[in-house]
Structure formats: structure tokens, C-alpha cells
Amino acid sequence: MSTPHVPPANWYPDPSGGQYLRFWDGAAWTTHTRPTADPMVATGAPVAAPMVLYSQHVPVHAPIGAWRGPDDSRPLVRNMVDAVRVCVQKYARFDGRASRPEFWYAELTSLLVVFAALFVVWIPFVGWLALLLLWVFAMASIVPLLAVTVRRLRDAGFHWAWIFLYLAPFGGIALLIMCAQPSKHP
């Protein structure tokens, strides 16, 4: 990965468009200005647009990530707890979109619950209880996992009906690949 070229410290045309030169210290614009030595500027002749090296506007909010636009309505999912919270809040909401972290953390949570139940299945009495709880969890998580998959497909730019790939042999693999695609919306 290459680093961007940073202009050396020098006097450059003022990025705000004035008839002055502003000093660039190699990292940021300073407050030091001086009149330009260009006779075209002094006579009032038309001057080319000033060179703007970097935007002078400081963002009010820190950027969340390269994949989120400023008008992104999806909830911010940073970890597994956030993903489970969003899936529970949107229990049967098939409209809208779901980000990749929301989908993958929800899938990872259900996978971890299944693996945890499989570790205790071999214990005599606790195993039957674990199987019962696993069955209850499976029944309770069908709708939220289908909803988050439909929302994720919509966010990746696919029609919701592609969820029926689950019914085809090896269709689940194709569906997981489709859900791994980046967002097609800002």
C-alpha cells in the first residue's frame, strides 16, 4: 500500500481563494499569509482557481468507516452484543437493510450456541436439558435469522427471493457468498 504524496512546505495559493499566498508547513495550512508576487493577481486579471491540497473543513463527527455514508440508516453494529440486540429489536422485520457485521455476528452467535449445546449433550441429565434448550433456541431464532438474511441480501443488492437457495443442495454456500458481498447502497 503506497502512502499519498505530501507536498513540501512552501508558499501556495490560498485555498480560500484570496489574492494571497498561504504557507503550507508540510502537514497543515498555517495562518501565515503574504501578498502574491504574481503580477496577474495584482492587476486584477483573471486568475486560475487556487490549488487546494486538502480540505480545510474539519468534520464535525468522526468517520465511522469507509462503508458507511452520512445518511446511512442502518444501526451501528460494533460487536456481537450489538448484533444480537439489533436482531431482537428487528425480530420479524424483513424490510430495510442489514450490514455485514450485523448479519455475520448474528450467525456467529447462533453457531456458538449450537456448539455450546453440543459440548454438554453427552452429560446424562444435562444433555437432555441441553437438547431441549437447543430445540427452543432453534425455534425462537428461525424468524430473526431469516429476517436478517433477507435484509442482508437486500443490502448486498440481491432480491429477497434468493433466500430460497437454502432449499437447494449446496445453496447455503452460494447464499453465504451472496451475503458476504459489500453493500450496494451508500
N, C-alpha and C positions, 0 to 999 in steps of 0.2 A: 504494500500500500504506500503510495507516494504522499509526501506532505505538500500542501499548496505552497506556491511561490509567494513569499512575503516581500514586498518592495522594500528597498533600503531606506534608511532615514534620510529625508531630504525635504525640500520645499516643493509642494504640489499645488495645483489649482484648488481653491477652496471648494469642498464638496457641497456646500450650501449654496453655491452659485454666485458668490460675491466677486468683486474685482480685486481680490487679494489672493495671496498665496498663503497656505496654511502648512505648518510644519508637521510632518509625519515622522514619529520617533522610532518607527520600525515595528511598533506594536499597536499604537492607537494615535488618533489625532490629538494634537495639543491645542492650547489656547493661543499659541504664538502665531501672529499673522504679520504680513508685510505687504506693501504695495507691489504689484507685479511689475516686472521690467519690460513686459511686452508692450510695445508702442500701440498695437492694435486695441488693447484694452483701454489705454489712456485716451485714445482719440474717440472712443465710443463706437468703433466699428464692431460689426457682429463677431462674436467670439463663439467658438465651438463649445458644446456642453462640457462642463467640468468633469474631470475624471473622478469617479467615486470608487475608492478602493474597497471600502467596507461600509456597510450601512451604519449610519450614525444613530439609529433608533435602538434603544435598549428595550428588549422585550419585557413586558410587564410580568408575564408568567414564564417560569422556566419551561423549556420544551419538555414534553412528556416522552417523546420518542419519535423516530422518523416515520413510523407507521400511523401516527395519529394526527389528523388535521385539526385546525382550531374549532371547527363546528362538528366534531365527531360526537355523536350522542351515545355511543356505547359506554357502558360503565368501565371504569379503570380497574383492571384485574392485575394485581402485582404478585399474588401468591395463591396457594391452594385454598386458603380460608376465604379470600375474596371470591374465588370462582365458585365455591360451594354456596356462599351467601347469595351470589347473583343467580345461580341455578335454582335455589329455593325461592327467591323472590319472584323469579320468572318461571314458576313451576310448570305452567301449561301455556306459556306464551310462545306461539310459533311465528309471530310476526316480529320484524326487526332483524337485527344482525348480532352476531357474536364474534368477538375477536378470537384470534388463535389461542392466546393464553386462557381465555375463559373456557374454550372447548377442551383443550388438552389437559388443563388442571382438573376439570370435571371428570374426564375419562380416567385420569390417573388416580383420582380419589376412589372411584368405583373399583378400579383394578386393585388398589391397595386393600380395600375392604374385603374383596374376594380372597386375596392371598392370605390376609389375616385369619379369615374363617377357615381356610384350608389347612392352616398350621395347627388348629386346635380340633379339627374333625376327628382325629384318631384317639382323643381322650374319651373314655367310655361315656360318662354322662354329659360332660361339657360339649362333646361332639354333636350329640343330638340337638342340644340347645343352640349351638353354633349354626347347624344346618337350618334350623327353624328361623333364626335371626337372618341368615343369609337369604332364605326364601322371602322373608318380609322385606328385606332391603331391596332385593331384585324387583319385587312387585312395586315397591314405592319409587324406585328410580327409573322405571321404564319411561314414563312420560317426561320427566325432566331431561333425561339423556336424549330422547328423540327430539325434544324441543330445541335443545342446544345444538344438536346436529343439523336440524333444519335451518336454524339461524346462522350457523357457521357456513353451510352450503350457500345460503343467500349472500353472505358477506364475501365469499370467495368468487361470486359471480355465476353460480350454478342455480338451476331451478330446484325447488324443494323436492320435486318428484324423484330426483336422483337417490333419495334415501331408500328407495325400493331395491337398490343394489344389494342391500343386506340379505335379500331373499335369494340372490343368485349365488352359485358356487364361486368362491373366491371374490365375491362382490364387495365384501367387507374391506378387503385390501385396497381395492380401487376407490372405495368411499373414503378410507383414511387418507389416501393420497390426495383426493379432491379437497378434503378438509385441511390438508397441510398447505394448500396454496395461499399466497398472500391476499390481502384484502383488495378488492377491485373498486372500492369506494374510498373517497377521501377521509 
